[in-house]
Amino acid sequence: MTPSPSTSISRIADAYRSHGHHVMRRAARLLGNEVDASEVVQEVFLSLIDDPSQFGDRSSLLTWLYSATTNRCLNRIRDERTRSRIVNERGASLPVASSATQTEDVAELRGLLRSLPLHLAQVAVYYFGDEMTHEEIARVLGCSRRHVGHLVERLAVAVRSPEETPS
């Protein structure tokens, strides 16, 4: 028997109440501000309402939420980089999110994440930010520990020479 749409929405509402604060903390940590983080939280949970099958019980709900949040945040950071490039090319000045509350380290980290391919940026967040093991990262990414090891090695090369970042 397939759950009714109202049952699915009820389950997602329960998940929001149980895990929304974890998702918010995760997004705020990656994005550096609560306004963007709040939007990401809404996007993540609305995407579950739109397509509950995307979770698919392949992992715990919290693991899936962390992964979805990380991906959405990295996409926002990349969009920010693209927007900045377009502004620089056209010589216009658009308002940029205030970085007064960010430390230099966070700003530097966000700059590095912007410059990395998505798969390496994900590994950087999980490995250095969350201090996850290769095995934990492999479970989140759905790949082997060995592949994670290769990604960490490529990440180390990319951090040393950002202009030669492997894709």
Stockholm file with secondary structure:
# STOCKHOLM 1.0

chainA/1-167         MTPSPSTSISRIADAYRSHGHHVMRRAARLLGNEVDASEVVQEVFLSLIDDPSQFGDRSSLLTWLYSATTNRCLNRIRDERTRSRIVNERGASLPVASSATQTEDVAELRGLLRSLPLHLAQVAVYYFGDEMTHEEIARVLGCSRRHVGHLVERLAVAVRSPEETPS
#=GR chainA/1-167 SS CCCCHHHHHHHHHHHHHHHHHHHHHHHHHHHSSHHHHHHHHHHHHHHHHHCGGGTTTSSCHHHHHHHHHHHHHHHHHHHHHHHHHHHHHHTCCCCCCCCTTSCHHHHHHHHHHHHSCHHHHHHHIIIIISCCCHHHHHHHHTSCHHHHHHHHHHHHHHHHCGGGCCC
#=GC SS_cons         CCCCHHHHHHHHHHHHHHHHHHHHHHHHHHHSSHHHHHHHHHHHHHHHHHCGGGTTTSSCHHHHHHHHHHHHHHHHHHHHHHHHHHHHHHTCCCCCCCCTTSCHHHHHHHHHHHHSCHHHHHHHIIIIISCCCHHHHHHHHTSCHHHHHHHHHHHHHHHHCGGGCCC
//
